[in-house]
Amino acid sequence: MPGRYGTPGANGPPAGTGTGMTDLIPPEDDRETVRRIAAAHTTASRDVEAFLRRLPALPTPEDVAEYAALLAREEAIRVERSDAATAAGLTVPTVGGE
């Protein structure tokens, strides 16, 4: 005889009916996604600021490479944040006209 957790459906609802423990965690909504990505963008921007505060008067090629990587990361997260905001219904017309 199968134990309490042995055979799906033996002592509870049939397997695959959406009653597992993970179903108790609500899915992340679009607003939370935007907040999470905005926080990541803030962190990336602070990383750029911290880099600029410790930048020597004469940047080395390594400094330039690090700066480029930090800017690329910040921009990638900015795009991700913008896309998430659009998905959450936050569309803003372009400023400055293109």
C-alpha positions, 0 to 999 in steps of 0.5 A, a space after each residue: 500500500 502506497 504511503 501518504 506521499 507515495 502515489 499521486 492522487 492516492 490520499 489527496 487530489 490528483 497529480 497536476 491539479 495545481 494544489 502543490 506547495 508552490 501554488 501557495 506563492 502568488 505569481 509576481 505581478 507586473 508592478 513588482 517586476 518593475 520595482 525589482 528591476 528599478 532597484 537593480 537599475 539603481 544599484 547599477 547606477 550606484 556602481 557607476 557612481 562609486 567607480 567614478 568616485 575612485 577613478 584616478 586622474 589619469 584613467 588606465 585602459 583597465 579603468 576605461 574597460 571597467 567603465 564601459 562594462 558598468 555603462 553597458 550593464 546599466 543600460 541593459 537594465 534600463 532597457 529591461 526596466 523600460 520594457 517591464 514598465 510598458 508591460 505594466 501599462 506605464 507608457 510615456 511618450 518620447 520627450 525631445 522628439 525623434 
